[in-house]
Structure formats: structure tokens, C-alpha cells
Amino acid sequence: MSWWKKQPIEQDNPEKLNWGPVNPDLFKDGACIHIMNCDLQDTQKRTRTINFALDKFKHFAEHLPNETKQIFTFDIRGQLLSSTDIQAMKEKVEQIPNINFEFEA
């Protein structure tokens, strides 16, 4: 049996995921950088991605040094996202300390 089949995954509820240990994509200059490449072309997918990123942020915050900034860099190459869509995603996290959403096209 494959390791991923041992735990049921509730894809629409990231709070119920068994997150396990943390493994940042990059840790540099006091920042934990997460690289995310996912489909963000409709509101439902953006909401799901935001929820996933926020739960990942919470989990990592428990294991990283205090005051570590977490940067989520979204690879949006080839996707048709308006500046309004991008701004709406950024606004979801702007009041949370030590988190930032960035977008690379």
C-alpha cells in the first residue's frame, strides 16, 4: 500500500489533513518560502488555495522560529488572472502578521 493511501485525505478541508513535519521549499534571511503552482482561474479554486495556504501557514508557524515570515509565491504562468483576482487573494491575508502572498507570471 502506498504511503498516501494510509491516511484519508479530505481535500476540501485542509484543517483535517495530517500535516506531519514541516519542510519549507526555501528558508532564507529569516523567511520560509513556499512555492505553489496550482490552478487559480476560478473563485472556488482560489478560495480552496487560500484556505490551504492559511492552514499550511498555521502549521508551519508552530514549528518555525518565532516571528518567521512566511512567503507564499504562486506560479501563475499561463493562467488568466486579473489584477483584481490577485489583489483579492492578497487582501485575504493582509491583516495576518508574518504572511505574504506573491505572484510570479
Secondary structure, 3 states (H helix, E strand, C coil): CCHHHCCCCCCCCHHHCCCCCCCCCEEECCEEEEEECCCCCCHHHHHHHHHHHHHHHHHHHHHCCCCCEEEEEEECCCCCCCHHHHHHHHHCCCCCCCEEEEEEC
